[in-house]
Structure formats: C-alpha cells, structure tokens
Amino acid sequence: MNTDSQKIEIAKTFEQLHGASFALWSDDKEYDSENERYLAVYENIIMGVYGDCYGVNAEYDEEGELIVEATEFEVEVARFESSSELSEIFSFEITTEPTGIGKYIEEQGRDGAW
C-alpha cells in the first residue's frame, strides 16, 4: 500500500485534472488538515466514487481467477469534469507489496460491482 505522502500526491494529481473547484467534487465536511482531505479523496478514488477504478496489469488464469494482483490502476475523468474538456484517463500505482486492496479494486472494477 502507498504511504500517506504517496496517497496525497496521487490525490493532488487527480485534482489537477478537474476543471471544477476541489471543494465542489470532494467530500463536504471538515477535516483536521488539507492532508486529511486529500487522503479522503484517495480513498474515494480507489473505492470507485469518482468513476470505475480498475487494475490494468492484473493477470488471470484460463478460468478467470486472479493470479497476479494489479499494481497499476486507472480512473476515467469524464469530459464534463475535466479541465481540458476532454475525457482523460488518470493512472496511478500502488507501489509496495500487495495487501489485497489491488485485488479488491480489480474485482470490483472488473465486475462493475461499484
């Protein structure tokens, strides 16, 4: 799993792709710090709140069972939300040893179970 500082950087990069103010699409509640807000955004990214998040480098056997957990993930930023006014694919990595969250994300995104 990524460290908190890596999660915050991922959330900040995701924020930059949006045309709307951060406050308009992130949770409207009080946080102890801006870092706490970015950590909440990161959690929302991987939980599919901002669109399906799916692993791009997972490997499956012939029966469709996951054999290698994804470490690279993508979320589409819709055209109407994008600062460039074009749909954009936001990519990020989970950089340390697998913890099961990659498997969870991949299964949810693959099955459209969000």
Protein Blocks (a to p, Z undefined) as FASTA:
>chain_A
ZZfklmmmmmmmmmmmpmbdfklmmccdddfbfklmmmmmmmmmmnomnoccddfkbccd
fkopafbdcfbdcddddfklpmnlpacddddddfbdcehlmmmmmmmmmnopZZ
